[in-house]
Amino acid sequence: MYIAIIGSGPSAFYAAQALSNNDNNKVDIIEKLFAPYGLVRYGVAPDHQKTKNIIKLFNRVLEKENVNFFGNIDITEGISLNFISDTYDAVILATGASKDKMLNIKGENIPGVYGSSQIVGWYNDDPKHVSLSPDLNTENVVIIGNGNVALDCARILAKDQKELEGSDISSSTLKRLSSSKIKNIYIFGRRGPKEAKFTISELREFKELENFSIKVNFSRELIETYINDDSIDTRIKKNLEIFNEFYDIKNKNKNIIFDFFKSPVEIIGDQFNKKVKIINSNKDTTIINTNLIIKAIGYRSSSINNLKMDESNNFLLSNNGYIEKNIYATGWAANNSVGVIGTNKARSLDVVKKIESEIVSSKNNSTDKLIEELKRKNINFISKKDWESLDHLEEKNAMSNFIREKFRTTDEALKALKQT
């Protein structure tokens, strides 16, 4: 059976791993960008290399003879989904969720107001976002959201070069961060510390920051009351215990401020001078001057080929992974964008089982037909061998004490390949 997987993030590789265990299956991973790994390469923070170690597993999948990789292929512009569906026995959409959810407040589209996918993409050298120029000369940064992505954004903005050693952050991004004038990073949540979606390990990292003290705009007495409340979940208590420890961190010249029960209601100003209007549960108003606002309130998928979306327009509508004809979906493309990297492994395995029970192999030479079509359309695709070369070059070009120097654009990658 010939199966095309659109996308190359964790869900795609989990599906490819399961499918490739059957030698009769031929799996082609088709990726919009020149590099594989999706969320792991471009979403996981550069200082979280342990999390990125999952790439070693994905590489073992890529090494299999019955798995191919085709990068730099956009199914909305180059090869169509209809062509892929007609050419392969089955198609799995594992395109993730890369669009930011909206606050739906006035001023949200003013330049300098970013979704977290943009900022995360910027500091991770995602080709879609490397051209961004967030204002790091502003004294105040406002981050809206109480999940791990909000913590990632705050932590990366707070770290200096020494703290980022051992990461895969690029020299150009590091240079920008090193000249930052940021003094205060506000993390606003519309609910309280009990409801925050932070994981313990991410929250704990803030205790180790060299240049920023941590402030919690919430009653310590109430935090301690929560900690001693037997009805509160253990995971929540562990987070609260870390918040309680934040009160004892000595003051520094710069601050990260956790502020709860606060909601943005309006962003006022223009590209160069902005204010965020915040209200609390008592309807009291706070105004913060800032030129960098980050919305970290979740992601949603993009529609593909006019396929139906769910009622909230967040992900592709499917019946346990089945969409239509021979097309299936998995991961964040087919479910709410929640959980860690391994969360969607079970869903990918379920989709694979569904395909193997429902699809009868009838196609031949699908990979050859794909390559013929790519050549006919003069698409400069990145092969598995090409990616191996680029991967080696990124590691070779790394700064001292850093993991790799990523190619930041497709043109850079293609140029490097011509020189090898």
Buried (B, 14 or more C-beta within 10 A) or exposed (E): BBBBBBBBBBBBBBBBBBBBEEEEBBBBBBBBBBBBBBBBBBBBBBBBBEBBEBBEEBBEBBEBEBBBBBBBBEBEEBBEBEBBBBBBBBBBBBBBBBBBBEBEBEBBEBEBBBBBBBBBBBBBBBBBBBEEEBBBEBEBBBBBBBBBBBBBBBBBBBBBBEBBBEBBBBEEBBEBBEEBEBBBBBBBBBBBBBEBBBBEEBBBBBEEBEEBBBBBBBEEEEBBEBBEEEEBEEEBBBBBBBBBBBEEBEEEEBBBBBBBBBBBBBBBBEEEEBBBBBBBEEEEEBEBBBBBBBBBBBBBBBEBBEBEBBEEEBBBBBEEBBBEEBBBBBBBBBBBBEEEBEBBBEBBBBBBEBBBEEBEEEBEEBBEBBBEBBEEEEBBBBBBEBBBBBBEBBEEBBBEEBBBBBBBBBEBBBEBBEEE
